[in-house]
């Protein structure tokens, strides 16, 4: 029994008409794997055949269409295997011949990486790897004795592709038949072709076409005339001369009738043969249809079973997913509650922390204040201590002064000596330590006594003379007895009682303008009330006062309603200059 490895086509199946014909009609031992079990590319399908060739022994490898191309590739890759090849309409030139392989379609396939294929039975997506392997494996050279059967009217794979292979390989013979790609009408030639292939014989396509005895090259049936009848007709036609006797004519007519009878028998036999062939074709087509239905039924059943399994699996997965979702939801709720508790605790902790921080800040502030107070207290204590030592030292010098000239005061009714320019509070304390408490005493200080007092107070040399303390004290005595009410202006600040304001030399002292106002109360003799009046006049800066001469000072004095000579005697201009120097 012939051991055959059969490779079906791209849309074929292991139970198609060709392998079934070989099994049932020819009685061969046929192994027909599913060619797409590893994938759809020619490389995948070639690998399917190689695995079978490596694992078993086959007298013949038969490949149909793309299976034929796979068989040729397997032969070229396994030259050491003992076998022979029958290729039926093999799909040589797969890369060039694949549908839609214009440049645009090819580029689109390569760019997207996939292309949809819709055929008679298939609706699949092919990866770009399909075309990549086709480009490498479309033109193999079989390494074994090979016979190709290819229909002249193949509408899928041009017969020229098989001719190209046959012309290039000495071990390949091509048999052209009057058939299409499916090669249904040529299946009856397979036994003879395989027999010759296994014997190492080569027959021509003409011999295959004539094997059936009833097909002409153009596909029409021929009516064969028996040889003996043909010879008789020839002999009659070759009789020389004219047939003259009635007997000869009758004999000829009898022969003609006999010939016509034979011809009628032949026609009847031919009609019977046609009917048988037609019946056989119909039977084969019905068988193919039944096989196809059976295959589709099996595939449908498998698909239903698979779908049911997938549904059950999906249900199980859905149930598991629901359980997981419920569990995750419960965990999420628990986590949310924990988060809320932690948030509340964190809020409470924050409140406690803020309170603690506030207490700590308050403690730091109090400590800082205490430190500052302590530092300030210490500084004040040290200052008082230093001043006390100075005052003690100065008090010891009081006995050396000329009290007969200065005059003695008990200090029961002291004057505010700080009204005199150059006398601050500490200087007043030093004067008091010496025994000087009044303007009267200072007004009595002459040039000789001023040096003694200056040294006793530890002032810069000649400071008392320079600041004219004696003259200022005399002025203060003059002002002391004046009624304060007589020096006040009316409540309306815009009214100045003395017209002396018109005599102020504004060109000399300048307008205040947008200049920043100075604190004129730093000048001895300028209080808050006097400051208001000065602002009404337009005098707001040390610079203006420092530029006053005697006449302007008197004009300002009169405008302010002060005692005559007070501005000059209080030395406002000199004080302003000193304050400007800082």
C-alpha positions in Angstrom: 0.0 0.0 0.0 1.3 3.4 -1.0 2.2 5.6 2.0 1.2 9.2 1.2 1.7 12.5 3.1 -1.0 14.9 1.8 -0.8 18.7 2.1 -4.1 20.4 1.4 -4.4 24.0 0.1 -4.9 27.3 1.8 -8.7 26.9 2.0 -8.7 23.1 1.9 -9.0 20.5 4.7 -7.6 17.1 5.7 -10.9 15.6 4.7 -11.3 17.2 1.3 -12.1 15.5 -2.0 -8.5 14.8 -3.0 -7.3 13.0 0.1 -10.7 11.2 0.3 -10.4 10.1 -3.3 -6.9 8.7 -2.6 -8.0 6.9 0.5 -11.3 5.4 -0.7 -11.0 5.2 -4.5 -7.3 4.3 -4.7 -6.8 2.6 -1.4 -3.7 4.5 -0.4 -2.5 5.0 3.2 -3.0 8.8 3.4 -1.8 11.0 6.3 -3.4 14.5 5.9 -2.4 16.9 8.7 -4.1 20.3 9.2 -1.7 22.6 7.5 -2.6 25.7 9.5 -2.0 24.1 12.9 1.3 26.1 13.4 0.1 29.2 11.5 -1.0 30.4 8.1 2.4 31.4 6.6 4.2 29.1 4.1 7.0 28.8 6.7 4.5 27.5 9.3 3.0 25.0 6.8 6.3 23.8 5.6 7.3 23.1 9.2 4.2 20.9 9.5 5.3 18.7 6.7 8.9 18.6 7.9 7.8 17.4 11.3 5.9 14.5 9.6 8.8 13.7 7.3 11.2 13.6 10.3 8.8 11.4 12.2 7.7 8.9 9.6 8.3 7.3 6.2 6.3 8.2 3.2 6.6 6.9 -0.4 4.9 9.9 -1.8 4.3 13.5 -0.8 1.2 15.1 -2.5 0.6 18.8 -2.2 -2.3 20.8 -3.6 -2.1 24.5 -4.3 -0.3 26.2 -1.2 0.2 22.7 0.1 2.2 21.9 -3.1 4.4 25.0 -2.4 4.9 23.7 1.2 5.8 20.2 -0.1 8.4 21.7 -2.6 9.9 23.7 0.3 10.0 20.7 2.6 11.7 18.7 -0.2 14.4 21.3 -0.6 15.0 21.3 3.2 15.0 17.5 3.6 16.9 16.2 0.5 18.0 13.1 2.5 14.5 11.8 2.9 13.5 8.9 0.6 10.3 10.0 -1.2 8.8 11.5 -4.3 6.5 14.5 -5.0 3.3 15.0 -6.8 2.4 18.7 -6.9 -1.2 19.6 -8.0 -1.5 23.2 -9.1 1.2 24.2 -6.7 1.2 27.9 -5.6 4.7 28.8 -6.8 5.2 32.6 -6.9 3.0 33.1 -3.8 4.5 36.5 -2.9 4.0 37.9 -6.4 0.6 36.3 -7.0 -1.1 37.1 -3.6 -4.2 39.2 -4.1 -4.0 42.9 -3.8 -0.2 43.1 -3.9 0.0 46.4 -5.6 2.6 48.7 -4.0 -0.1 50.6 -2.1 -1.7 47.5 -0.6 1.7 46.0 0.2 2.9 49.2 2.0 -0.4 49.4 4.0 0.0 45.7 5.1 3.6 46.3 6.1 2.8 49.5 8.0 -0.2 48.1 9.9 1.3 44.7 10.4 -1.8 42.9 9.4 -4.2 42.3 6.5 -7.7 40.8 6.4 -8.3 37.8 4.1 -11.8 36.8 3.2 -12.2 33.7 0.9 -14.8 31.0 0.2 -14.7 29.7 3.8 -12.1 31.7 5.6 -12.3 35.2 7.2 -9.0 35.7 9.0 -6.3 38.3 9.7 -2.9 37.6 8.3 0.2 39.1 9.9 2.9 40.7 7.8 5.1 37.7 8.7 2.9 35.8 6.1 4.3 38.0 3.3 7.8 38.0 4.7 8.0 34.2 4.6 6.3 34.1 1.2 9.0 36.4 -0.2 11.7 34.0 0.9 9.9 30.7 0.0 7.9 31.3 -3.2 10.4 29.6 -5.6 11.9 26.5 -4.0 13.7 23.8 -6.1 12.4 20.3 -5.1 15.2 17.9 -4.3 13.3 14.8 -5.1 11.8 13.3 -8.3 8.7 15.5 -8.8 5.7 15.5 -11.1 3.5 18.6 -11.4 -0.1 18.5 -12.6 -1.3 21.9 -13.6 -4.5 23.0 -15.4 -4.1 25.2 -18.4 -7.1 27.2 -17.4 -6.0 27.8 -13.7 -7.6 31.1 -12.7 -5.7 31.2 -9.3 -2.1 30.2 -10.0 -0.8 30.8 -13.6 0.5 27.7 -15.2 3.5 29.7 -16.3 4.8 29.5 -12.7 4.9 25.7 -12.9 6.5 25.9 -16.3 9.2 28.1 -14.9 10.0 25.5 -12.2 9.9 22.6 -14.6 12.3 24.4 -17.0 14.8 25.1 -14.2 14.8 21.6 -12.6 15.8 18.4 -14.3 14.1 16.2 -11.7 10.7 18.0 -12.3 8.2 17.1 -15.1 5.1 19.1 -15.9 1.8 17.6 -17.1 -0.6 20.2 -18.4 -4.3 19.3 -18.4 -7.4 20.9 -19.7 -8.6 22.0 -16.2 -9.0 24.8 -13.7 -7.3 25.4 -10.3 -9.5 22.8 -8.5 -8.3 20.1 -10.9 -11.5 18.1 -10.4 -11.6 16.8 -14.0 -8.0 15.7 -13.7 -8.2 13.5 -10.6 -8.7 10.4 -12.7 -5.2 10.9 -14.2 -3.6 10.7 -10.7 -3.1 6.8 -10.7 -1.3 6.7 -14.0 0.8 9.8 -13.2 1.8 8.4 -9.8 2.5 5.0 -11.3 4.9 6.5 -13.9 6.4 8.7 -11.2 7.1 5.8 -8.9 8.6 3.8 -11.8 10.7 6.8 -12.9 8.8 7.3 -16.2 7.9 10.6 -17.7 4.8 11.1 -19.8 3.7 14.2 -21.7 0.7 16.4 -21.2 -0.7 15.1 -24.5 -0.6 11.6 -23.2 -2.5 12.6 -20.1 -5.2 14.4 -22.1 -5.7 11.4 -24.3 -5.7 8.8 -21.5 -9.5 9.2 -21.0 -10.1 8.3 -24.7 -12.9 10.9 -25.1 -11.4 14.4 -24.8 -10.0 16.5 -27.6 -7.5 19.2 -27.0 -10.3 21.8 -27.3 -12.4 19.9 -24.7 -15.0 18.5 -27.0 -15.9 14.7 -27.2 -14.6 12.7 -30.2 -16.5 9.9 -31.9 -14.2 7.1 -32.8 -15.0 5.0 -36.0 -14.2 1.3 -35.8 -11.1 0.5 -37.8 -12.7 -2.3 -39.8 -15.6 -0.1 -40.9 -13.2 2.6 -42.0 -11.2 0.1 -44.0 -14.4 -1.2 -45.7 -15.4 2.3 -46.6 -11.9 2.9 -48.0 -12.1 -0.3 -50.1 -15.4 0.7 -51.5 -14.1 4.1 -52.3 -11.1 2.6 -54.0 -13.1 0.4 -56.5 -12.1 1.6 -59.9 -14.7 2.6 -62.5 -18.4 3.2 -62.2 -20.6 0.7 -60.4 -23.0 -0.4 -63.1 -24.8 -3.4 -61.8 -27.8 -3.3 -59.6 -26.3 -5.9 -57.4 -23.3 -3.8 -56.7 -25.6 -0.9 -55.8 -27.6 -3.0 -53.5 -24.5 -4.4 -51.9 -23.2 -0.8 -51.4 -26.4 0.3 -49.9 -26.4 -2.7 -47.5 -22.9 -1.9 -46.5 -23.9 1.7 -45.9 -26.9 0.6 -43.8 -24.6 -1.6 -41.8 -22.2 1.3 -41.3 -25.0 3.6 -40.2 -26.2 0.9 -37.8 -22.7 0.7 -36.3 -22.6 4.4 -36.1 -25.9 4.5 -34.3 -24.6 2.0 -31.8 -21.5 4.1 -31.3 -23.6 7.2 -30.8 -25.8 5.3 -28.3 -22.7 4.1 -26.5 -21.3 7.6 -26.5 -24.4 9.0 -25.0 -24.4 6.4 -22.4 -20.8 7.2 -21.6 -21.6 10.9 -21.4 -24.4 10.2 -19.0 -22.1 8.0 -16.9 -19.4 10.6 -16.8 -22.0 13.3 -16.0 -23.5 11.0 -13.3 -20.0 10.4 -11.9 -19.3 14.1 -11.8 -22.6 14.8 -10.1 -21.9 12.0 -7.6 -18.4 13.4 -6.9 -19.8 16.9 -6.5 -22.5 15.6 -4.2 -19.9 13.7 -2.2 -17.8 16.9 -2.1 -20.8 18.8 -0.9 -21.7 16.2 1.7 -18.1 16.2 2.9 -18.1 20.0 3.0 -21.4 19.9 4.9 -20.0 17.3 7.3 -16.8 19.3 7.8 -18.8 22.5 8.4 -21.1 20.6 10.8 -18.2 19.2 12.7 -16.6 22.6 12.8 -19.9 24.2 13.9 -20.3 21.6 16.6 -16.7 22.2 17.7 -17.4 25.9 17.7 -20.6 25.5 19.7 -18.8 23.3 22.2 -16.0 25.8 22.4 -18.4 28.7 22.7 -20.2 26.9 25.5 -17.0 26.2 27.3 -16.0 29.8 26.9 -19.4 30.9 28.2 -19.0 28.7 31.2 -15.4 30.0 31.7 -16.6 33.5 31.3 -19.4 32.9 33.9 -16.9 31.5 36.3 -14.5 34.4 35.7 -17.4 36.8 36.1 -18.4 35.2 39.4 -14.8 35.4 40.6 -14.6 39.0 39.5 -17.9 39.8 41.4 -16.5 38.1 44.5 -13.3 40.0 44.1 -15.2 43.2 43.6 -17.3 42.6 46.6 -14.3 41.8 48.7 -12.4 44.9 47.4 -15.5 47.0 48.1 -15.6 45.7 51.6 -11.9 46.3 52.0 -12.3 49.8 50.6 -15.2 50.6 53.0 -13.1 49.3 55.9 -10.2 51.3 54.7 -12.4 54.4 54.4 -13.7 54.0 57.9 -10.1 53.5 59.2 -9.1 56.6 57.2 -11.9 58.6 58.7 -11.0 57.5 62.2 -7.3 58.3 61.5 -8.3 61.6 60.0 -10.3 62.5 63.2 -7.4 61.4 65.3 -5.1 63.4 63.2 -7.3 66.4 63.5 -7.4 66.0 67.3 -3.7 65.5 67.3 -3.3 68.7 65.2 -5.5 70.6 67.6 -3.4 69.3 70.5 -0.3 70.1 68.6 -1.4 73.6 67.8 -2.4 74.2 71.4 1.0 72.8 72.6 2.7 75.0 70.0 0.8 78.0 71.2 1.8 77.3 74.7 5.4 76.7 73.7 5.4 79.9 71.7 3.9 81.8 74.6 6.5 80.3 76.9 9.2 81.3 74.4 7.7 84.8 74.2 7.6 85.1 77.9 11.1 83.8 78.3 12.2 86.1 75.6 10.4 89.0 77.2 11.8 88.0 80.6 15.3 87.9 79.0 14.8 91.2 77.4 13.4 92.7 80.6 16.2 91.2 82.5 18.7 92.5 80.0 17.1 95.9 80.0 16.8 95.9 83.8 20.5 94.9 84.0 21.4 97.7 81.5 19.3 100.2 83.4 20.9 99.0 86.7 24.3 99.3 85.2 23.5 102.7 83.8 22.1 103.9 87.1 25.1 102.5 88.8 27.4 104.3 86.4 25.4 107.5 86.6 25.3 107.2 90.4 29.1 106.9 90.5 29.4 109.9 88.2 27.0 111.9 90.3 28.8 111.0 93.5 32.1 112.0 91.9 30.6 115.3 90.7 28.9 116.0 94.1 32.3 115.9 95.7 33.4 118.8 93.6 30.6 121.1 94.7 32.8 122.5 97.5 35.2 124.0 95.0 32.6 126.2 93.3 32.2 129.9 94.0 28.8 129.7 95.6 28.9 133.3 96.6 28.7 134.2 92.9 26.4 131.4 91.8 24.1 131.5 94.8 22.8 128.7 96.9 19.5 126.8 96.3 17.9 124.3 98.6 16.3 122.5 95.6 12.8 122.8 96.9 11.5 124.7 93.9 13.8 123.6 91.0 13.5 124.9 87.4 13.4 122.6 84.4 17.0 123.2 83.3 16.5 121.0 80.2 14.8 124.0 78.6 18.3 125.4 78.2 19.9 124.2 75.0 22.8 121.8 75.8 21.3 120.5 79.0 19.7 117.0 78.9 18.3 115.1 81.8 21.6 113.6 83.0 23.3 116.9 82.7 20.5 118.4 84.8 21.2 115.6 87.4 24.8 116.5 87.4 24.0 120.2 88.0 21.7 119.2 90.8 24.4 117.0 92.3 26.7 120.1 92.3 23.8 122.1 94.0 22.6 124.0 90.9 18.8 123.8 90.6 17.5 127.1 89.1 17.8 129.4 86.2 18.9 132.1 88.6 22.0 130.2 89.7 23.0 129.5 86.0 22.3 133.2 85.1 24.9 134.1 87.9 27.7 132.0 86.4 30.3 134.3 85.0 33.2 133.4 82.8 35.4 132.2 85.6 32.7 130.2 87.3 31.6 128.8 84.0 35.1 127.1 83.6 34.8 125.6 87.1 31.3 124.3 86.5 32.2 123.0 83.0 35.1 121.0 84.5 33.0 119.8 87.5 30.4 118.5 85.1 33.1 116.8 83.0 31.9 118.5 79.8 33.9 119.4 76.8 36.0 122.5 77.3 34.2 125.8 76.9 30.8 124.0 76.3 28.9 126.2 78.7 30.3 129.4 77.2 29.8 128.1 73.7 26.1 127.2 74.3 25.6 130.5 76.2 23.9 128.8 79.2 24.1 132.1 81.2 22.2 134.1 78.5 19.6 131.3 78.0 19.0 131.2 81.8 18.5 135.0 81.8 16.0 134.6 79.0 14.2 131.8 80.8 13.9 134.0 83.9 12.4 136.8 81.8 9.9 134.4 80.4 9.1 132.7 83.6 6.9 135.4 85.0 4.8 135.9 81.9 1.1 134.9 81.9 0.8 131.8 79.7 -2.6 132.8 78.5 -1.2 135.9 76.9 1.0 133.8 74.6 -1.7 131.6 73.3 -3.3 132.1 69.9 -7.0 131.8 69.2 -8.4 128.2 68.7 -8.5 128.8 65.0 -5.0 127.8 63.7 -5.4 129.7 60.5 -5.4 133.1 62.4 -2.1 134.7 63.4 -2.5 137.6 65.9 0.6 139.4 64.9 1.1 140.9 61.4 4.8 140.3 61.8 4.4 137.2 59.6 4.5 139.5 56.6 8.1 140.5 57.6 9.4 136.9 57.4 12.1 136.6 54.7 10.8 133.6 52.9 13.4 134.0 50.1 16.0 133.6 52.8 14.6 130.6 54.8 12.8 129.0 51.8 9.4 127.4 51.4 8.8 124.0 53.0 7.0 122.7 49.9 7.0 118.9 49.5 9.9 118.4 51.9 9.4 116.0 54.8 8.5 117.8 58.1 11.0 117.6 60.9 10.1 117.1 64.6 10.5 120.7 65.6 9.7 119.9 69.2 13.3 118.7 69.5 14.2 122.4 69.6 14.1 123.8 73.2 11.3 126.3 73.5 9.1 124.6 70.8 6.2 122.7 72.4 3.2 121.1 70.7 1.2 124.4 70.6 4.1 126.3 69.1 4.6 123.5 66.6 1.0 124.0 65.4 1.6 127.7 64.9 4.8 127.2 63.0 3.0 124.8 60.6 0.3 127.5 60.1 3.1 129.9 59.2 4.6 127.3 56.8 7.7 126.6 58.8 8.1 122.8 59.1 11.9 122.0 58.8 15.1 122.4 60.7 16.6 123.8 57.5 14.1 126.8 57.5 14.8 127.6 61.1 18.6 127.3 60.7 18.5 130.1 58.1 16.8 132.6 60.3 18.7 135.8 60.9 17.9 138.2 63.8 15.2 140.1 61.9 13.5 136.9 60.6 13.7 135.5 64.1 11.9 138.5 65.5 9.3 138.4 62.8 8.6 134.7 63.6 8.6 135.6 67.3 5.9 138.2 66.7 3.9 136.0 64.4 3.8 133.3 67.0 2.8 135.8 69.7 5.8 135.0 71.9 7.6 137.3 74.3 9.9 139.6 72.4 13.4 138.1 71.7 12.4 134.6 72.8 13.3 132.9 69.4 16.7 134.6 69.4 17.4 134.1 73.1 16.5 130.4 72.9 18.9 130.1 70.0 16.5 128.3 67.7 18.7 128.7 64.6 21.7 127.3 66.4 19.7 124.4 67.8 18.3 123.6 64.3 21.8 123.5 62.9 22.9 121.1 65.6 19.9 118.9 65.0 20.6 118.8 61.3 24.1 117.6 62.0 22.6 114.7 63.9 
